[in-house]
């Protein structure tokens, strides 16, 4: 949307985008939860609606009547201060409310909040709606990657493509696989050096200026970095193929102890969605099963795999600070990039009071920071200071890496 669009316009665009992502689905697809980290599409649609209802309409719209008294229990994610909720692993057991009722819930809340916005709102409500829009955009990315996991673990490996929307999204993934897409600077040509050298110095880190950011980006500060080099482009599938051929998943010395335990326990032999068929590697994509392109940027790997792959080359992962300092000169935006940084608060970080204080701060333990964006990230929802974070074994997102030394 143009910058002149009203808050109500941006809200409605966001709500429509979430539903468009689900348009190619069959009704049965809305309920599936193959693993605890993947939520059913129906739950995402309800949870993002509950966020607007719980934190804005119920608090700031006099006389508002909630859609259903049980929906706060059903669609609350992790907000302890709001009340009890369905255990995350049980979201796939929610055959009720049905898909039709969830869409009715979305219409009810969308209409109520649109009316509130069109009547005029103060700065506090405006700020909450901004958070709500960005929250739903985060779930749009989760929706797409969760749908991919659901379909990619269906024994039939069905494509997501169905109709014009599905074709466009699948085409976007396909284009990115062939290095034709990305939100960052344009890719480098054959005459550009592989390594970008950054001199020792003190550099600013964190969000500054106008516009929206999450609280974990605040607390702008300076860091001292030593001389380092970072690869301009992402690691490719071909480099992972060489790692596999050289016994990378069998060489314990390349792995953290926890990573080696993960490889052994989960019997990991390749990135997520890779299938070895008749001596060739195939990959489940939104278009269905495709041959792995050796030149495409590697995707769907864990931090453990990223660390081992870098180590096998005598290299390492960049820290999140090294990544941010170099970002303006990098080709980024196709994959969330694992870094060597633990997810920790910036200097001066303070959790907000109330339920919204649970949004980021309570997760600052045992996770790794990822930087950049992915082909599933909604337009305008990426910036060099954005700090994504996941546990080191997770890989259902579009996660990749670049080398540092």
C-alpha positions as CSV (number, residue, x, y, z in Angstrom):
1,X,0.0,0.0,0.0
2,X,1.2,3.6,-0.6
3,X,2.4,5.6,2.4
4,X,-0.7,7.7,2.1
5,X,-3.0,4.8,2.8
6,X,-5.0,5.1,5.9
7,X,-4.5,2.8,8.9
8,X,-7.9,1.2,8.1
9,X,-6.7,0.5,4.5
10,X,-3.6,-1.1,5.8
11,X,-5.5,-3.2,8.3
12,X,-7.9,-4.4,5.7
13,X,-5.1,-5.2,3.2
14,X,-3.4,-7.3,5.9
15,X,-6.6,-9.2,6.8
16,X,-7.2,-10.0,3.1
17,X,-3.6,-11.2,2.6
18,X,-3.9,-13.8,5.3
19,X,-7.1,-15.2,3.9
20,X,-5.6,-15.2,0.4
21,X,-2.8,-17.5,1.6
22,X,-5.4,-20.1,2.5
23,X,-7.4,-19.9,-0.7
24,X,-5.7,-22.9,-2.3
25,X,-6.4,-25.1,0.7
26,X,-8.9,-27.9,1.0
27,X,-11.0,-27.8,4.2
28,X,-9.1,-30.8,5.6
29,X,-5.8,-28.9,5.3
30,X,-6.9,-26.3,7.8
31,X,-6.8,-28.6,10.8
32,X,-3.6,-30.6,10.4
33,X,-0.7,-30.2,12.9
34,X,2.1,-32.7,12.0
35,X,4.5,-31.4,14.7
36,X,4.2,-29.1,17.7
37,X,6.0,-26.2,15.9
38,X,3.5,-26.2,13.1
39,X,0.1,-24.7,13.8
40,X,-3.0,-25.5,11.8
41,X,-3.9,-22.8,9.3
42,X,-7.3,-22.4,11.0
43,X,-5.6,-21.6,14.2
44,X,-3.4,-18.9,12.6
45,X,-6.6,-17.3,11.2
46,X,-8.3,-17.3,14.6
47,X,-5.2,-16.3,16.7
48,X,-4.5,-13.2,14.6
49,X,-8.1,-12.2,14.9
50,X,-8.1,-12.8,18.7
51,X,-5.1,-10.5,19.0
52,X,-7.1,-7.5,17.6
53,X,-10.2,-8.5,19.7
54,X,-8.4,-9.0,23.0
55,X,-6.0,-6.1,23.0
56,X,-8.0,-3.5,21.1
57,X,-11.7,-4.1,20.8
58,X,-12.3,-5.5,24.3
59,X,-10.2,-2.8,25.9
60,X,-11.0,0.3,23.8
61,X,-14.4,-0.2,22.2
62,X,-17.2,0.7,24.7
63,X,-20.0,-1.9,24.5
64,X,-18.1,-4.4,22.4
65,X,-19.4,-7.9,22.7
66,X,-16.9,-10.7,22.1
67,X,-17.7,-13.1,19.3
68,X,-17.5,-16.3,21.4
69,X,-16.6,-16.7,25.1
70,X,-14.4,-19.7,24.5
71,X,-12.3,-18.2,21.7
72,X,-9.8,-16.5,24.1
73,X,-9.1,-20.0,25.5
74,X,-8.8,-21.5,22.0
75,X,-6.8,-18.8,20.2
76,X,-4.5,-17.4,22.9
77,X,-1.0,-18.5,22.1
78,X,1.3,-17.9,25.0
79,X,0.0,-14.8,26.9
80,X,-0.1,-16.0,30.5
81,X,-1.5,-12.7,31.8
82,X,-4.6,-13.1,29.6
83,X,-5.7,-16.4,30.9
84,X,-5.7,-20.2,30.2
85,X,-5.2,-21.5,26.7
86,X,-5.2,-24.7,24.7
87,X,-1.8,-26.4,25.0
88,X,0.2,-25.7,21.8
89,X,0.6,-29.4,20.9
90,X,-3.2,-29.8,21.0
91,X,-4.1,-27.2,18.4
92,X,-4.5,-29.9,15.8
93,X,-7.2,-31.5,18.0
94,X,-9.5,-28.5,17.5
95,X,-11.9,-29.9,14.9
96,X,-14.3,-27.3,16.4
97,X,-14.7,-24.4,15.9
98,X,-15.1,-25.2,12.2
99,X,-13.5,-23.4,9.4
100,X,-16.7,-21.5,8.5
101,X,-17.0,-20.3,12.1
102,X,-13.4,-19.1,12.1
103,X,-14.0,-17.1,9.0
104,X,-17.2,-15.7,10.5
105,X,-15.1,-14.7,13.5
106,X,-12.6,-12.9,11.3
107,X,-15.4,-10.9,9.5
108,X,-17.0,-9.9,12.9
109,X,-13.7,-8.6,14.3
110,X,-12.6,-7.0,11.0
111,X,-15.8,-5.1,10.7
112,X,-15.8,-3.9,14.3
113,X,-12.2,-2.7,14.2
114,X,-12.7,-1.0,10.8
115,X,-15.6,0.9,12.2
116,X,-13.5,1.9,15.2
117,X,-10.7,3.1,13.0
118,X,-12.9,5.1,10.6
119,X,-14.4,6.9,13.6
120,X,-10.9,8.1,14.6
121,X,-8.5,6.7,17.2
122,X,-5.9,8.1,19.5
123,X,-2.1,7.4,19.5
124,X,-2.4,4.5,21.9
125,X,-4.9,2.6,19.7
126,X,-2.9,3.5,16.6
127,X,0.2,2.0,18.1
128,X,-1.7,-1.2,19.1
129,X,-3.1,-1.6,15.6
130,X,0.4,-1.2,14.1
131,X,1.6,-4.0,16.4
132,X,-1.4,-6.1,15.4
133,X,-0.8,-5.6,11.7
134,X,2.9,-6.5,12.1
135,X,1.9,-9.5,14.3
136,X,-0.5,-10.8,11.6
137,X,2.2,-10.3,8.9
138,X,4.5,-12.5,11.0
139,X,1.8,-15.1,11.0
140,X,1.4,-14.8,7.3
141,X,4.9,-16.1,6.9
142,X,4.2,-18.8,9.4
143,X,1.0,-19.7,7.6
144,X,2.9,-20.3,4.3
145,X,5.7,-22.2,5.9
146,X,3.3,-24.3,8.1
147,X,1.2,-25.0,5.0
148,X,4.3,-26.1,3.2
149,X,5.2,-28.5,6.1
150,X,1.7,-29.9,6.2
151,X,1.7,-30.6,2.4
152,X,5.4,-31.6,2.3
153,X,4.7,-34.3,4.9
154,X,1.6,-35.6,3.2
155,X,2.7,-39.0,1.6
156,X,1.3,-37.7,-1.8
157,X,3.5,-34.6,-1.7
158,X,0.7,-32.5,-3.2
159,X,1.6,-29.1,-4.7
160,X,0.2,-26.0,-3.0
161,X,-0.6,-24.5,-6.4
162,X,-4.2,-24.1,-7.0
163,X,-5.6,-21.2,-9.0
164,X,-3.9,-17.9,-9.8
165,X,-2.9,-17.1,-6.2
166,X,-1.3,-20.4,-5.6
167,X,0.5,-20.2,-8.9
168,X,1.9,-16.8,-8.1
169,X,3.2,-17.9,-4.7
170,X,4.7,-21.0,-6.1
171,X,6.3,-19.0,-8.9
172,X,7.8,-16.6,-6.3
173,X,9.4,-19.6,-4.6
174,X,10.6,-21.0,-7.9
175,X,12.0,-17.6,-8.9
176,X,13.9,-17.3,-5.6
177,X,15.3,-20.8,-6.1
178,X,16.8,-19.5,-9.3
179,X,18.2,-16.3,-7.7
180,X,15.6,-14.1,-9.4
181,X,14.1,-12.6,-6.2
182,X,15.1,-11.0,-2.9
183,X,14.4,-7.9,-0.9
184,X,18.0,-6.9,-0.4
185,X,20.5,-5.4,-2.8
186,X,20.9,-7.0,-6.2
187,X,23.0,-10.1,-6.5
188,X,26.6,-9.8,-7.4
189,X,28.1,-10.6,-10.8
190,X,31.0,-12.8,-11.7
191,X,33.4,-9.9,-11.4
192,X,32.5,-9.1,-7.8
193,X,34.8,-10.6,-5.1
194,X,33.3,-13.4,-3.1
195,X,34.3,-11.9,0.2
196,X,33.3,-8.5,1.6
197,X,36.0,-7.2,3.9
198,X,35.0,-5.1,6.9
199,X,37.7,-3.2,8.8
200,X,38.0,-3.1,12.6
201,X,36.0,-0.4,14.1
202,X,33.1,0.8,16.3
203,X,29.7,0.5,14.6
204,X,26.1,1.4,15.4
205,X,23.6,-1.4,15.9
206,X,19.8,-1.4,16.4
207,X,16.8,0.5,15.1
208,X,16.9,4.3,14.9
209,X,14.6,6.8,13.2
210,X,11.0,6.8,12.3
211,X,8.6,3.9,11.5
212,X,7.7,0.6,13.1
213,X,10.0,-1.8,14.8
214,X,9.7,-4.5,17.5
215,X,11.0,-3.8,21.0
216,X,13.9,-6.3,20.6
217,X,15.4,-4.0,17.9
218,X,15.4,-1.0,20.3
219,X,18.3,0.1,22.4
220,X,20.6,1.4,19.7
221,X,24.2,1.0,20.8
222,X,27.7,0.7,19.5
223,X,29.8,-2.5,19.1
224,X,33.5,-3.0,18.6
225,X,34.2,-5.4,15.7
226,X,37.5,-6.8,14.7
227,X,38.5,-7.2,11.1
228,X,36.3,-9.8,9.4
229,X,35.1,-11.0,6.0
230,X,31.6,-12.1,5.1
231,X,30.4,-13.8,1.9
232,X,28.3,-11.6,-0.3
233,X,25.9,-14.3,-1.4
234,X,24.3,-17.2,0.4
235,X,25.6,-20.8,0.6
236,X,24.1,-22.9,-2.2
237,X,22.5,-26.4,-2.5
238,X,25.6,-27.5,-4.4
239,X,27.8,-26.8,-1.3
240,X,25.4,-28.8,0.8
241,X,25.6,-31.7,-1.7
242,X,29.4,-31.7,-1.4
243,X,29.0,-31.7,2.4
244,X,26.8,-34.7,2.2
245,X,29.0,-36.5,-0.3
246,X,32.0,-35.9,2.0
247,X,30.2,-37.6,4.9
248,X,29.4,-34.3,6.7
249,X,26.4,-35.9,8.6
250,X,28.7,-38.7,9.8
251,X,31.6,-36.6,11.0
252,X,31.0,-36.0,14.7
253,X,34.0,-33.6,14.9
254,X,32.1,-31.0,12.8
255,X,29.1,-30.7,15.2
256,X,28.3,-29.3,18.5
257,X,27.6,-32.0,21.1
258,X,23.9,-31.1,21.1
259,X,23.9,-31.0,17.3
260,X,25.5,-34.4,17.0
261,X,22.9,-35.8,19.4
262,X,20.2,-34.2,17.2
263,X,21.6,-35.8,14.1
264,X,21.7,-39.2,15.7
265,X,18.3,-39.1,17.4
266,X,16.5,-37.7,14.4
267,X,18.5,-39.7,11.8
268,X,19.2,-36.5,9.9
269,X,20.9,-37.1,6.5
270,X,20.0,-34.0,4.5
271,X,18.1,-30.7,4.7
272,X,14.4,-30.7,5.3
273,X,12.3,-31.6,2.3
274,X,15.2,-33.3,0.4
275,X,14.6,-36.8,-1.0
276,X,17.2,-39.0,-2.5
277,X,15.5,-40.8,-5.4
278,X,17.4,-43.1,-7.9
279,X,20.7,-41.5,-7.1
280,X,19.5,-37.9,-7.4
281,X,18.4,-35.2,-4.9
282,X,14.8,-33.9,-5.1
283,X,13.2,-31.2,-3.1
284,X,9.6,-30.6,-2.1
285,X,8.6,-27.1,-3.2
286,X,5.3,-25.3,-3.4
287,X,5.0,-26.6,-6.9
288,X,5.5,-30.2,-5.7
289,X,8.6,-32.4,-6.1
290,X,11.5,-30.8,-8.1
291,X,15.1,-31.7,-8.7
292,X,17.4,-29.8,-6.4
293,X,19.2,-27.0,-8.2
294,X,22.9,-26.9,-7.1
295,X,23.1,-23.2,-7.8
296,X,20.1,-22.2,-5.7
297,X,20.5,-20.8,-2.2
298,X,20.3,-23.6,0.5
299,X,17.2,-23.6,2.6
300,X,15.4,-25.4,5.4
301,X,18.4,-26.1,7.6
302,X,19.0,-25.9,11.3
303,X,21.6,-23.9,13.1
304,X,23.4,-27.1,13.9
305,X,23.6,-27.9,10.1
306,X,24.7,-24.3,9.3
307,X,27.5,-24.5,12.0
308,X,28.7,-27.9,10.8
309,X,28.7,-26.8,7.1
310,X,30.7,-23.7,7.8
311,X,33.1,-25.6,10.0
312,X,33.7,-28.2,7.2
313,X,35.2,-25.3,5.1
314,X,37.3,-23.9,7.9
315,X,34.9,-21.0,8.2
316,X,32.2,-19.8,10.6
317,X,28.9,-18.0,10.8
318,X,28.8,-14.3,11.2
319,X,27.5,-12.7,14.4
320,X,24.3,-10.7,14.1
321,X,26.3,-7.5,14.5
322,X,28.7,-8.4,11.7
323,X,25.7,-9.2,9.5
324,X,23.9,-5.9,10.3
325,X,27.0,-3.8,9.6
326,X,27.6,-5.5,6.3
327,X,23.9,-5.7,5.2
328,X,23.9,-2.7,2.9
329,X,26.5,-4.5,0.7
330,X,25.0,-8.0,0.8
331,X,22.5,-9.8,-1.3
332,X,19.9,-10.7,1.2
333,X,16.1,-11.3,1.5
334,X,15.8,-14.9,0.2
335,X,16.5,-16.8,3.3
336,X,16.5,-16.2,7.0
337,X,20.2,-16.4,7.8
338,X,21.5,-18.2,10.9
339,X,24.0,-16.2,12.9
340,X,26.4,-17.1,15.7
341,X,24.6,-14.8,18.2
342,X,22.4,-15.9,21.0
343,X,19.1,-14.2,21.2
344,X,19.6,-11.7,24.1
345,X,18.3,-8.2,25.0
346,X,20.1,-5.1,23.8
347,X,21.5,-2.7,26.5
348,X,18.7,-0.9,28.3
349,X,16.0,-3.3,27.1
350,X,12.9,-3.3,29.3
351,X,9.9,-5.5,28.9
352,X,6.7,-3.5,28.5
353,X,4.0,-3.8,31.2
354,X,1.1,-6.1,30.7
355,X,0.4,-8.8,28.2
356,X,2.3,-7.2,25.3
357,X,5.4,-7.4,27.4
358,X,5.3,-11.1,26.7
359,X,5.7,-10.6,23.0
360,X,9.5,-10.9,22.8
361,X,11.3,-10.6,26.1
362,X,10.3,-13.9,27.6
363,X,11.9,-15.8,24.7
364,X,15.4,-14.4,25.2
365,X,16.9,-17.7,26.2
366,X,18.3,-20.8,24.4
367,X,17.6,-19.4,20.9
368,X,19.8,-18.2,18.0
369,X,19.3,-15.0,16.1
370,X,18.5,-15.1,12.3
371,X,18.9,-12.0,10.2
372,X,17.5,-10.9,6.8
373,X,14.2,-12.1,5.5
374,X,12.9,-14.9,3.3
375,X,10.8,-15.3,0.2
376,X,7.8,-16.0,2.5
377,X,8.3,-12.7,4.3
378,X,5.5,-10.2,3.5
379,X,6.5,-7.2,1.4
380,X,7.7,-4.3,3.6
381,X,8.2,-6.6,6.6
382,X,12.0,-6.8,6.5
383,X,14.7,-4.4,7.5
384,X,18.4,-4.7,8.4
385,X,17.7,-4.4,12.2
386,X,15.0,-7.1,12.3
387,X,15.9,-9.9,14.7
388,X,14.2,-13.2,14.1
389,X,14.9,-16.1,16.5
390,X,14.5,-19.8,16.7
391,X,15.7,-22.8,18.6
392,X,18.8,-24.3,17.0
393,X,17.2,-27.6,15.8
394,X,14.3,-25.9,13.9
395,X,14.3,-25.8,10.1
396,X,10.8,-25.6,8.8
397,X,11.3,-21.9,8.0
398,X,13.2,-20.7,4.9
399,X,16.5,-20.8,6.8
400,X,20.0,-20.6,5.2
401,X,23.4,-19.2,5.8
402,X,26.4,-17.3,4.6
403,X,30.0,-17.8,5.6
404,X,32.3,-15.5,7.6
405,X,35.9,-15.6,8.5
